[in-house]
């Protein structure tokens, strides 16, 4: 064999054929599973996920305290329990003789409190996990490898989103469902299985909503730069600055004018407002014989749910479009490599 022929056999050449069709779910599932597995191997990330179980450890004692309140209602021993519930749930049950009738709304109030704290912890977890999802690929110039498999932009975005969404689910959705299960085992659950399953379904809807929003927002930020530090700053700014602005608005503007868009600037508050609407907290508490002063601290500021829903939908759609357009641009650039 001639030297020229031997040399040509060892050269890499661009293949002119077409790649086989990838599996319907294999691409994004592989990206997602690999991303979750490698991120979970990091000790700091693993510890942050395990800390999410603290919410379960906090919810179960509350459910037990509620069961004690039902058994001791109207007795002197119940006064300390009323103080605990007033502190953690913002509900004054003094003078209520049949607390068992309020069991479902009280359980839902427990989860409202949990979700408020979980959103703060999810912010920290995503700040750890999310910034490098696309930024690190840009920094390492790994996108040509992804899009040469072949992997479509939609497959890539979906796989990367699932990584962020999984860790949000680990600290929001999983602890809530586990708390509900343990609460049923410890206290017997709500009055009917229909109420228990309905609460579980509402928790799933709420958890999935947070996963969709948080995952796509951090992914859009990660697609804007190859430096994950800037993404972390951007993520914290998107989450915290609206909260500060909303606080200033509430202090300087009359509450009558903050029931619309002016009261829907904070993404965190919007999630809580929509969760209360999904749980029908205002209607449930209003249907009880308790005066409004007894449960007003258990509810967020009154805002029409339509406005928070519009804000969250707009943020999600814009973030998805930004992320997808950026990835399409990267894929086209990778095709020319």
C-alpha positions as CSV (number, residue, x, y, z in Angstrom):
1,X,0.0,0.0,0.0
2,X,1.4,3.4,-0.9
3,X,2.3,6.1,1.7
4,X,-0.4,8.4,0.3
5,X,-3.1,5.8,0.7
6,X,-2.0,5.0,4.3
7,X,-2.0,8.7,5.2
8,X,-5.5,9.3,3.8
9,X,-6.8,6.3,5.8
10,X,-5.8,8.0,9.1
11,X,-7.3,11.4,8.4
12,X,-10.6,12.5,9.9
13,X,-13.1,13.5,7.2
14,X,-16.5,15.1,7.4
15,X,-19.2,12.5,6.7
16,X,-21.6,13.4,4.0
17,X,-24.3,11.0,5.1
18,X,-27.3,11.4,7.5
19,X,-27.3,10.3,11.1
20,X,-29.8,7.8,12.3
21,X,-32.9,9.1,14.0
22,X,-32.2,9.4,17.8
23,X,-34.6,7.7,20.2
24,X,-37.7,9.7,21.0
25,X,-36.6,10.3,24.6
26,X,-33.1,8.9,24.8
27,X,-31.4,12.2,24.1
28,X,-32.9,14.4,26.7
29,X,-33.1,11.6,29.2
30,X,-29.4,10.9,28.8
31,X,-28.6,14.6,29.2
32,X,-30.8,14.9,32.3
33,X,-29.7,11.7,34.0
34,X,-26.1,12.5,33.4
35,X,-26.4,16.0,34.7
36,X,-28.4,15.0,37.8
37,X,-26.0,12.2,38.6
38,X,-22.8,14.2,38.3
39,X,-24.3,17.2,40.2
40,X,-25.5,15.0,43.0
41,X,-22.0,13.5,43.4
42,X,-20.8,16.9,44.6
43,X,-20.9,16.8,48.4
44,X,-22.2,20.3,48.8
45,X,-25.1,19.7,46.4
46,X,-25.9,16.4,48.1
47,X,-25.9,18.0,51.5
48,X,-28.2,20.8,50.3
49,X,-30.7,18.3,49.0
50,X,-30.6,16.3,52.2
51,X,-31.2,19.5,54.2
52,X,-34.6,19.7,52.4
53,X,-35.7,16.8,54.5
54,X,-35.8,19.3,57.4
55,X,-39.1,20.5,56.1
56,X,-40.5,17.0,56.6
57,X,-39.1,17.0,60.1
58,X,-41.0,20.2,60.7
59,X,-44.3,19.3,59.1
60,X,-44.8,16.0,60.9
61,X,-44.7,17.5,64.4
62,X,-47.1,20.2,63.3
63,X,-49.6,17.6,62.1
64,X,-49.2,15.8,65.5
65,X,-49.8,19.1,67.3
66,X,-52.9,19.6,65.3
67,X,-54.2,16.2,66.3
68,X,-53.5,17.0,69.9
69,X,-55.4,20.3,69.6
70,X,-58.4,18.4,68.3
71,X,-58.3,16.0,71.3
72,X,-57.7,18.8,73.9
73,X,-59.9,21.5,72.5
74,X,-61.6,23.5,75.2
75,X,-59.3,22.3,78.0
76,X,-56.6,24.3,79.9
77,X,-53.9,22.0,78.4
78,X,-54.7,23.3,74.9
79,X,-53.6,26.9,75.6
80,X,-50.0,26.1,74.9
81,X,-50.9,24.3,71.7
82,X,-52.9,27.3,70.6
83,X,-49.9,29.5,71.1
84,X,-47.8,27.1,68.9
85,X,-50.3,27.1,66.1
86,X,-50.7,30.9,66.3
87,X,-46.9,31.3,66.0
88,X,-46.3,28.9,63.1
89,X,-49.6,29.1,61.2
90,X,-50.8,32.6,62.1
91,X,-54.2,31.3,63.2
92,X,-55.8,32.0,66.6
93,X,-58.0,29.0,67.5
94,X,-58.8,30.0,71.1
95,X,-62.4,29.4,71.8
96,X,-62.9,26.9,69.1
97,X,-64.5,23.8,70.5
98,X,-64.4,21.5,67.4
99,X,-61.0,22.0,65.8
100,X,-61.5,18.8,63.9
101,X,-63.8,20.6,61.5
102,X,-60.9,22.8,60.5
103,X,-58.5,19.9,59.8
104,X,-58.3,20.3,56.0
105,X,-57.7,24.0,56.0
106,X,-55.2,23.7,58.8
107,X,-53.2,21.1,56.9
108,X,-53.2,23.3,53.9
109,X,-52.0,26.2,56.0
110,X,-49.1,24.0,57.1
111,X,-48.1,23.4,53.5
112,X,-48.4,27.1,52.7
113,X,-45.9,27.9,55.4
114,X,-43.6,25.1,54.2
115,X,-43.8,26.3,50.6
116,X,-42.8,29.8,51.6
117,X,-39.6,28.5,53.2
118,X,-39.0,26.0,50.5
119,X,-38.9,28.7,47.9
120,X,-36.1,30.4,49.8
121,X,-34.1,27.1,50.0
122,X,-34.8,26.4,46.3
123,X,-33.3,29.8,45.4
124,X,-30.1,28.7,47.1
125,X,-30.1,25.2,45.6
126,X,-30.7,26.5,42.1
127,X,-27.9,29.1,42.6
128,X,-25.6,26.2,43.2
129,X,-26.9,23.8,40.5
130,X,-28.2,26.0,37.7
131,X,-25.7,28.6,36.6
132,X,-23.3,26.2,34.9
133,X,-25.9,24.1,33.0
134,X,-25.2,25.9,29.7
135,X,-22.5,28.3,30.7
136,X,-20.0,25.5,31.4
137,X,-20.7,24.0,28.0
138,X,-20.0,27.3,26.4
139,X,-16.9,27.8,28.4
140,X,-15.6,24.3,27.5
141,X,-16.7,24.6,23.9
142,X,-18.7,21.4,24.3
143,X,-21.8,22.3,22.3
144,X,-20.4,21.0,19.0
145,X,-20.1,17.6,20.7
146,X,-23.8,17.7,21.7
147,X,-25.1,18.8,18.4
148,X,-23.0,16.3,16.4
149,X,-24.8,13.2,17.9
150,X,-27.3,14.5,16.6
151,X,-29.1,16.3,19.3
152,X,-31.7,19.0,18.5
153,X,-31.8,22.3,20.3
154,X,-35.1,21.3,21.8
155,X,-33.6,18.1,23.1
156,X,-30.7,19.9,24.6
157,X,-32.9,22.5,26.3
158,X,-35.3,19.9,27.7
159,X,-32.5,17.8,29.1
160,X,-30.7,20.7,30.7
161,X,-34.0,22.0,32.1
162,X,-34.8,18.7,33.7
163,X,-31.5,18.9,35.7
164,X,-32.5,22.1,37.3
165,X,-36.1,21.0,37.7
166,X,-35.1,17.8,39.4
167,X,-33.2,19.6,42.1
168,X,-36.1,22.0,42.6
169,X,-38.4,19.0,42.9
170,X,-36.0,17.5,45.5
171,X,-36.5,20.4,47.9
172,X,-40.1,21.4,47.1
173,X,-42.2,18.6,45.6
174,X,-40.6,15.5,47.3
175,X,-40.6,16.9,50.9
176,X,-44.3,18.0,50.5
177,X,-45.5,14.6,49.3
178,X,-43.4,12.8,51.9
179,X,-44.8,15.1,54.6
180,X,-48.3,14.4,53.5
181,X,-47.7,10.6,53.5
182,X,-46.1,10.6,57.0
183,X,-48.8,13.0,58.2
184,X,-51.5,10.5,57.1
185,X,-49.6,7.6,58.8
186,X,-49.1,9.5,62.1
187,X,-52.5,11.1,62.5
188,X,-54.8,9.2,60.2
189,X,-55.0,11.9,57.6
190,X,-57.9,14.1,56.6
191,X,-61.5,13.2,57.0
192,X,-61.8,11.4,53.6
193,X,-59.4,9.9,51.1
194,X,-60.8,12.4,48.5
195,X,-59.6,15.3,50.6
196,X,-56.2,13.7,51.1
197,X,-55.8,12.9,47.4
198,X,-57.0,16.4,46.4
199,X,-54.4,17.9,48.7
200,X,-51.7,15.7,47.2
201,X,-52.8,16.7,43.6
202,X,-52.6,20.4,44.6
203,X,-49.1,19.9,46.0
204,X,-48.0,18.2,42.7
205,X,-49.4,21.0,40.6
206,X,-47.7,23.6,42.8
207,X,-44.4,21.7,42.8
208,X,-44.4,21.3,39.0
209,X,-45.2,24.9,38.5
210,X,-42.2,26.0,40.6
211,X,-40.0,23.4,38.7
212,X,-41.0,24.8,35.3
213,X,-40.5,28.5,36.3
214,X,-37.3,28.1,38.2
215,X,-35.7,25.7,35.8
216,X,-36.4,27.7,32.6
217,X,-35.4,31.1,34.2
218,X,-32.0,29.9,35.4
219,X,-31.5,28.1,32.1
220,X,-32.1,31.3,30.1
221,X,-29.6,33.2,32.3
222,X,-27.1,30.4,31.9
223,X,-27.4,30.7,28.1
224,X,-26.4,34.3,28.1
225,X,-22.8,34.0,29.2
226,X,-20.0,31.4,29.6
227,X,-19.1,32.7,33.1
228,X,-21.4,30.9,35.7
229,X,-20.5,33.6,38.3
230,X,-22.5,36.1,36.3
231,X,-25.4,33.7,36.0
232,X,-25.4,33.3,39.8
233,X,-25.6,37.1,40.3
234,X,-28.3,37.3,37.7
235,X,-30.3,34.6,39.3
236,X,-30.2,36.2,42.7
237,X,-31.0,39.6,41.2
238,X,-34.1,38.2,39.4
239,X,-35.3,36.5,42.5
240,X,-34.5,39.1,45.2
241,X,-34.7,42.5,43.6
242,X,-38.4,42.2,42.8
243,X,-39.0,41.1,46.4
244,X,-37.4,44.3,47.7
245,X,-39.2,46.4,45.1
246,X,-42.5,44.8,46.2
247,X,-41.8,45.6,49.8
248,X,-41.1,49.2,49.0
249,X,-44.4,49.4,47.0
250,X,-46.4,47.9,49.9
251,X,-44.9,50.4,52.3
252,X,-45.5,53.5,50.1
253,X,-48.7,52.7,48.2
254,X,-52.2,52.2,49.7
255,X,-53.2,48.5,49.7
256,X,-56.2,49.3,47.5
257,X,-53.9,49.9,44.6
258,X,-51.8,46.8,45.1
259,X,-54.4,44.2,44.2
260,X,-53.3,44.2,40.5
261,X,-49.9,44.4,38.7
262,X,-48.5,46.6,41.4
263,X,-48.9,43.7,43.9
264,X,-47.5,41.1,41.5
265,X,-43.9,42.2,41.0
266,X,-42.3,39.6,43.3
267,X,-42.0,36.1,41.7
268,X,-41.9,34.5,45.1
269,X,-45.0,36.3,46.3
270,X,-46.8,35.5,43.1
271,X,-46.2,31.8,43.6
272,X,-47.5,32.0,47.2
273,X,-50.6,33.9,46.0
274,X,-51.4,31.4,43.3
275,X,-50.8,28.5,45.7
276,X,-53.3,30.1,48.1
277,X,-55.7,30.4,45.2
278,X,-55.2,26.8,44.2
279,X,-55.7,25.7,47.8
280,X,-58.8,28.1,48.1
281,X,-57.4,29.3,51.4
282,X,-59.4,32.5,51.5
283,X,-62.7,30.8,50.7
284,X,-62.0,28.0,53.2
285,X,-61.1,30.3,56.1
286,X,-64.0,32.7,55.2
287,X,-66.4,29.7,55.5
288,X,-65.4,29.0,59.1
289,X,-67.1,30.7,62.0
290,X,-63.8,32.4,63.0
291,X,-63.6,36.2,62.8
292,X,-61.3,37.6,60.0
293,X,-58.8,38.8,62.6
294,X,-58.2,35.2,63.8
295,X,-56.8,34.1,60.4
296,X,-55.7,37.2,58.5
297,X,-52.0,36.5,59.4
298,X,-52.3,33.1,57.7
299,X,-53.0,34.7,54.3
300,X,-50.9,36.8,52.0
301,X,-51.9,40.3,50.8
302,X,-55.1,40.3,48.7
303,X,-54.2,40.3,45.0
304,X,-56.3,39.2,42.1
305,X,-54.8,35.8,41.1
306,X,-55.0,36.7,37.4
307,X,-52.2,39.2,37.7
308,X,-49.6,36.9,39.3
309,X,-50.5,34.2,36.8
310,X,-49.9,36.6,33.9
311,X,-46.6,37.7,35.4
312,X,-45.3,34.2,35.9
313,X,-46.5,33.0,32.5
314,X,-44.9,36.0,30.8
315,X,-41.6,35.4,32.6
316,X,-41.7,31.7,31.7
317,X,-42.4,32.3,28.1
318,X,-39.8,35.0,27.7
319,X,-37.2,32.9,29.4
320,X,-38.0,29.9,27.2
321,X,-37.8,31.9,24.0
322,X,-34.5,33.5,25.0
323,X,-33.0,30.2,26.0
324,X,-34.2,28.4,22.9
325,X,-33.1,31.1,20.5
326,X,-29.6,31.1,22.1
327,X,-29.3,27.4,21.9
328,X,-30.5,27.4,18.2
329,X,-27.8,29.9,17.5
330,X,-25.2,27.7,19.2
331,X,-26.3,24.7,17.3
332,X,-26.0,26.5,13.9
333,X,-22.5,27.7,14.9
334,X,-21.6,24.1,15.9
335,X,-22.7,22.8,12.5
336,X,-20.1,25.0,10.8
337,X,-17.3,23.6,12.9
